[in-house]
Amino acid sequence: DVGANRGLDGHVKHLTADDLAHLGRHRTSAVLEAQETQRQADLRGMGIEKVDIDLAPAREEALRQPWWLDWTAGLFPVIAVVFILRSFLFEPFKIPSGSMIPTLLVGDLILVNKFHYGLRLPVINLKITDGNPVQRGDVMVFRYPPKPSLDYIKRVVGVPGDEVAYLNKQLTINGQSVPKSALPDFFEEDSLRYIKQFQETFPTGSHPEQPGPTKAVRLLNDAERPAFIPGADDFAFKDQCRYTVEGVTCKVPPGHFFMMGDNRDNSLDSRYWGFVPERNIVGKAFFVWMNFGNLKRIGSFD
């Protein structure tokens, strides 16, 4: 019989508490139920039909899970949902520097759409679906080419095949100067000074022969900074760039993008470390969901 051992003399020997301690909860319940059935049969054989106790409480106690196991089981679905959201759909980032001022400020907490340019499998970074093409003017989060463990955020200025020039603080794309108009000076709270602010009528599009509609982009130019790009790194395809005292001109290679910060004279970007390969793309930034120092910052910026 399950749950009972018969001795050499043929009588039923019930399992002790020490024996039960080594059994699983469900097996323990089965053992207790078998023992109860056998006990009731033995009692009926002795002429006893009713007893004051039974093993139901013990059976319930044996089946009861520890509190921490119930809590952990309830947490797993939440962890799974967060993992899926962060890996494939949306991921939050915090802006640590001022390279994208005035569009994004230090301390902005932003959301990044990770499926906008196509879904990628985490870890192996394999693209499994096609998404929207990268367009000039997109604010993009990407893995920093010299150190891919770091995430950077800049604006896409050049797509594959574009010739991008930034000379004497004037942006030119494929031979066409990007129109720029003056705005009221921007007050930078960290340095307590005013910086020249402009609005560029930025050409969107994803191909050199496709200018696309325009987008108004605010940017800063520091009059105290020279146009010359000092200390540019030695990067892949550097031979496709020309550096002069006036600035830099680059031909964007296939499968790569030219990135610049909106705070033009205070941004470490493609002018210094080169192009961003397509495989380094993380996603498109589109929304400020919190800034604890300025709640008015909450909203879309794209």
Backbone torsions as a table, in degrees:
resi	resn	phi	psi	omega
1	ASP	NA	143.3	176.2
2	VAL	-69.9	129.8	175.4
3	GLY	90.1	3.2	178.2
4	ALA	-144.9	144.5	175.9
5	ASN	-112.9	133.5	177.5
6	ARG	-92.1	129.3	179.0
7	GLY	-74.7	176.9	-179.0
8	LEU	-63.7	-25.3	-179.8
9	ASP	-87.1	1.2	175.3
10	GLY	91.9	-11.3	179.9
11	HIS	-80.1	158.7	-178.2
12	VAL	-80.7	127.1	176.1
13	LYS	-104.5	111.2	-179.4
14	HIS	-73.9	146.5	179.0
15	LEU	-68.0	144.3	178.7
16	THR	-88.1	172.6	177.7
17	ALA	-61.7	-36.2	178.8
18	ASP	-64.2	-37.5	177.8
19	ASP	-65.0	-43.0	-177.7
20	LEU	-66.6	-27.7	-176.7
21	ALA	-62.4	-23.4	-176.6
22	HIS	-96.6	5.0	179.6
23	LEU	-102.5	153.9	175.2
24	GLY	-69.1	164.6	-176.7
25	ARG	-60.6	-45.8	-178.2
26	HIS	-70.3	-37.8	176.8
27	ARG	-66.6	-36.3	177.2
28	THR	-61.4	-42.6	178.6
29	SER	-60.9	-42.4	179.3
30	ALA	-64.1	-39.2	178.9
31	VAL	-63.6	-45.5	-179.8
32	LEU	-62.3	-40.8	-179.9
33	GLU	-65.3	-40.9	178.5
34	ALA	-65.4	-40.7	178.3
35	GLN	-62.9	-40.7	179.7
36	GLU	-63.2	-42.2	178.3
37	THR	-61.1	-45.1	-179.7
38	GLN	-65.6	-39.0	-179.1
39	ARG	-64.4	-43.3	178.7
40	GLN	-61.7	-38.9	178.3
41	ALA	-64.5	-42.1	179.2
42	ASP	-62.5	-41.4	-179.2
43	LEU	-66.4	-40.2	177.9
44	ARG	-63.1	-34.5	176.7
45	GLY	-65.0	-24.4	178.5
46	MET	-92.6	3.1	178.6
47	GLY	88.0	11.1	-179.4
48	ILE	-102.8	119.7	-176.1
49	GLU	-98.4	-23.6	-173.6
50	LYS	-138.9	137.3	176.6
51	VAL	-125.4	161.3	-175.6
52	ASP	-84.0	-15.6	-176.6
53	ILE	-128.0	156.8	171.0
54	ASP	-141.6	-178.7	-174.5
55	LEU	-99.9	11.2	-179.3
56	ALA	-58.9	-47.1	178.1
57	PRO	-59.4	-40.8	179.4
58	ALA	-64.3	-37.7	179.2
59	ARG	-66.1	-42.2	177.9
60	GLU	-63.8	-39.8	179.0
61	GLU	-64.9	-38.2	-179.8
62	ALA	-66.4	-33.3	-178.3
63	LEU	-84.7	-13.6	-177.1
64	ARG	-70.9	129.5	179.8
65	GLN	-82.6	150.7	174.0
66	PRO	-59.8	149.0	-177.4
67	TRP	-59.0	-37.4	-177.5
68	TRP	-69.0	-28.3	178.6
69	LEU	-72.3	-39.8	175.3
70	ASP	-62.7	-42.6	-179.0
71	TRP	-64.8	-43.0	-179.7
72	THR	-65.7	-42.1	179.7
73	ALA	-61.3	-36.1	177.9
74	GLY	-72.7	-23.3	-177.8
75	LEU	-82.3	-27.8	-176.3
76	PHE	-57.4	-44.4	178.0
77	PRO	-61.0	-36.4	178.4
78	VAL	-64.5	-44.7	178.7
79	ILE	-61.3	-41.5	-179.7
80	ALA	-63.4	-42.6	179.8
81	VAL	-64.5	-44.5	179.2
82	VAL	-61.9	-42.0	179.7
83	PHE	-61.5	-44.9	-179.6
84	ILE	-64.9	-43.9	179.7
85	LEU	-60.6	-48.2	-176.8
86	ARG	-70.9	-32.5	-175.7
87	SER	-80.8	-35.4	-170.8
88	PHE	-121.3	-25.6	-169.7
89	LEU	-112.9	-75.1	-176.5
90	PHE	-132.1	145.2	177.2
91	GLU	-138.9	135.1	178.4
92	PRO	-83.8	145.9	175.2
93	PHE	-136.8	157.2	175.8
94	LYS	-114.7	134.4	179.8
95	ILE	-79.7	115.3	-174.7
96	PRO	-94.7	-15.3	-173.9
97	SER	-137.7	175.3	-175.6
98	GLY	-98.4	19.8	-175.5
99	SER	-69.1	-17.8	-179.6
100	MET	-109.4	11.6	172.5
101	ILE	-62.9	137.5	10.4
102	PRO	-94.2	-1.6	-178.5
103	THR	-65.8	-46.8	179.8
104	LEU	-126.8	134.7	-178.1
105	LEU	-104.6	158.7	176.2
106	VAL	-59.3	130.3	-179.3
107	GLY	96.7	-10.6	175.5
108	ASP	-62.2	134.0	172.5
109	LEU	-102.6	117.6	-171.4
110	ILE	-116.2	160.7	172.3
111	LEU	-107.6	141.2	179.5
112	VAL	-119.2	126.5	177.1
113	ASN	-81.6	109.1	-174.5
114	LYS	-87.5	-9.9	179.2
115	PHE	-106.1	0.8	-177.1
116	HIS	-59.8	-42.0	180.0
117	TYR	-96.1	9.0	-178.8
118	GLY	116.3	146.0	-179.4
119	LEU	-78.1	141.2	176.1
120	ARG	-127.0	143.1	174.7
121	LEU	-75.1	131.9	178.3
122	PRO	-64.2	161.3	179.0
123	VAL	72.7	-62.3	-177.2
124	ILE	-85.7	-10.8	174.6
125	ASN	57.0	39.2	180.0
126	LEU	-92.3	124.4	179.1
127	LYS	-77.1	123.6	-175.1
128	ILE	-111.0	-15.7	175.7
129	THR	-139.8	149.4	174.5
130	ASP	-83.6	142.8	178.0
131	GLY	-121.8	-151.6	177.7
132	ASN	-76.4	147.6	175.8
133	PRO	-69.5	148.7	175.3
134	VAL	-68.5	131.9	-179.1
135	GLN	-118.9	150.3	172.4
136	ARG	-57.4	139.7	179.9
137	GLY	96.1	-16.0	177.0
138	ASP	-64.8	139.8	171.4
139	VAL	-93.2	115.0	-168.4
140	MET	-120.9	140.2	168.9
141	VAL	-98.6	134.8	-176.7
142	PHE	-148.3	163.8	175.4
143	ARG	-82.2	126.5	-176.3
144	TYR	-59.7	116.7	-173.8
145	PRO	-53.2	-44.4	178.5
146	PRO	-67.0	-23.0	-179.7
147	LYS	-148.0	86.8	-172.6
148	PRO	-61.9	-12.6	177.7
149	SER	-73.4	-12.6	178.9
150	LEU	-99.4	140.4	175.4
151	ASP	-100.1	130.7	177.4
152	TYR	-115.6	159.6	174.5
153	ILE	-133.5	126.9	178.3
154	LYS	-148.5	178.2	176.3
155	ARG	-101.2	138.8	177.1
156	VAL	-72.8	120.9	179.6
157	VAL	-107.5	-35.8	-179.1
158	GLY	-132.1	135.7	176.3
159	VAL	-103.5	169.1	-177.8
160	PRO	-52.0	129.6	179.8
161	GLY	95.5	-15.4	179.3
162	ASP	-71.1	149.6	166.2
163	GLU	-107.4	116.4	-176.7
164	VAL	-110.5	128.6	177.4
165	ALA	-126.4	136.0	172.6
166	TYR	-127.5	93.9	-173.4
167	LEU	-122.7	129.2	-179.0
168	ASN	50.8	38.8	176.1
169	LYS	65.0	24.9	174.6
170	GLN	-117.3	124.6	179.0
171	LEU	-86.1	131.4	177.4
172	THR	-129.0	132.9	179.4
173	ILE	-123.5	119.1	-179.9
174	ASN	53.2	42.7	175.9
175	GLY	82.0	-3.3	-179.6
176	GLN	-106.9	120.8	177.5
177	SER	-67.3	134.8	178.2
178	VAL	-78.8	119.5	-178.2
179	PRO	-57.5	139.1	-176.5
180	LYS	-138.0	132.8	178.7
181	SER	-129.6	148.9	-176.0
182	ALA	-76.4	143.8	173.5
183	LEU	-121.1	167.2	174.2
184	PRO	-55.5	145.0	-178.7
185	ASP	-56.5	147.3	179.9
186	PHE	-95.6	129.4	178.7
187	PHE	-91.1	116.7	179.0
188	GLU	-92.1	114.5	-173.5
189	GLU	-68.6	-33.8	-177.7
190	ASP	-64.7	-43.5	-178.5
191	SER	-96.9	-5.6	-180.0
192	LEU	54.0	49.6	177.8
193	ARG	-146.7	162.9	178.9
194	TYR	-96.0	140.6	179.8
195	ILE	-125.2	142.3	179.4
196	LYS	-61.4	129.8	-178.4
197	GLN	-119.1	139.8	-178.2
198	PHE	-133.9	164.4	171.9
199	GLN	-121.0	123.0	175.5
200	GLU	-96.4	138.5	171.9
201	THR	-91.3	91.2	-164.6
202	PHE	-84.9	130.7	176.9
203	PRO	-79.3	124.8	175.0
204	THR	-87.0	-157.9	-177.5
205	GLY	105.7	161.6	-175.4
206	SER	-123.3	13.7	-176.9
207	HIS	-150.0	147.1	-179.1
208	PRO	-55.7	-35.8	179.5
209	GLU	-87.8	7.6	-178.3
210	GLN	-123.3	86.7	-179.9
211	PRO	-61.5	-39.2	179.0
212	GLY	74.4	176.3	176.7
213	PRO	-67.8	164.3	-178.7
214	THR	-95.6	160.0	178.9
215	LYS	-136.4	134.2	177.9
216	ALA	-81.2	123.2	-177.8
217	VAL	-126.4	127.4	175.6
218	ARG	-86.9	141.9	179.4
219	LEU	-146.4	164.3	177.9
220	LEU	-115.8	142.2	171.9
221	ASN	-128.7	122.2	-179.1
222	ASP	-88.0	112.6	-176.9
223	ALA	-62.2	-21.7	-177.8
224	GLU	-83.3	-10.2	-179.4
225	ARG	-96.0	137.7	177.8
226	PRO	-74.5	160.5	177.8
227	ALA	-74.4	-23.3	-178.7
228	PHE	-61.2	139.9	-179.6
229	ILE	-98.0	100.9	-178.1
230	PRO	-85.9	147.6	170.7
231	GLY	66.3	37.3	177.2
232	ALA	-67.7	138.8	-179.0
233	ASP	-72.9	163.7	174.3
234	ASP	-88.9	101.6	-173.8
235	PHE	-120.7	165.9	177.1
236	ALA	-60.5	140.2	-179.1
237	PHE	68.5	19.0	179.1
238	LYS	-63.8	-23.6	178.8
239	ASP	-68.3	-8.8	176.3
240	GLN	-93.8	11.4	178.1
241	CYS	-123.4	147.0	175.7
242	ARG	-121.7	126.6	-179.7
243	TYR	-109.8	131.1	176.5
244	THR	-136.2	179.8	177.5
245	VAL	-67.8	-16.6	-179.7
246	GLU	-86.5	-19.9	-177.9
247	GLY	147.2	-139.2	-174.0
248	VAL	-142.1	146.1	174.0
249	THR	-130.6	129.4	-176.7
250	CYS	-133.3	144.9	170.5
251	LYS	-101.9	117.6	-174.2
252	VAL	-75.8	123.0	-178.3
253	PRO	-74.7	163.7	178.0
254	PRO	-58.2	141.1	176.8
255	GLY	73.9	14.1	-178.1
256	HIS	-133.0	166.8	-177.9
257	PHE	-138.8	148.8	178.7
258	PHE	-103.0	123.9	-173.7
259	MET	-116.1	144.0	174.4
260	MET	-141.3	150.1	173.7
261	GLY	-84.1	152.4	178.2
262	ASP	-71.2	-23.2	173.0
263	ASN	-88.1	77.3	-162.6
264	ARG	-54.0	-38.6	-175.7
265	ASP	-95.5	7.5	177.6
266	ASN	-137.5	48.7	-177.4
267	SER	-140.1	125.8	173.8
268	LEU	-89.5	101.8	-171.4
269	ASP	-136.2	-156.4	-173.6
270	SER	-61.3	-20.2	176.8
271	ARG	-64.2	-25.2	-175.3
272	TYR	-104.4	-41.9	-173.1
273	TRP	-119.0	7.1	170.9
274	GLY	97.0	-157.9	-170.2
275	PHE	-92.7	156.3	177.3
276	VAL	-99.3	117.7	176.7
277	PRO	-70.3	151.8	-177.0
278	GLU	-57.2	-33.8	-177.8
279	ARG	-68.3	-15.3	-179.2
280	ASN	-87.5	-3.9	-176.9
281	ILE	-67.9	132.5	174.6
282	VAL	-99.2	-46.6	179.3
283	GLY	169.0	-179.0	-178.5
284	LYS	-100.9	123.3	176.5
285	ALA	-79.0	140.4	-174.4
286	PHE	-148.0	-11.0	-170.6
287	PHE	-151.0	134.5	170.4
288	VAL	-94.2	114.4	-177.5
289	TRP	-97.5	-11.2	176.6
290	MET	-169.7	143.3	165.2
291	ASN	-143.9	108.0	-172.3
292	PHE	-65.0	-19.8	178.0
293	GLY	-90.3	-14.1	-177.1
294	ASN	-156.4	94.0	-177.1
295	LEU	-67.0	-17.4	177.9
296	LYS	-69.1	-12.2	-179.4
297	ARG	-73.7	-17.4	-174.5
298	ILE	-64.9	130.1	178.0
299	GLY	144.3	178.3	-179.8
300	SER	-78.3	144.2	177.7
301	PHE	-121.3	1.4	-176.5
302	ASP	-95.9	NA	NA
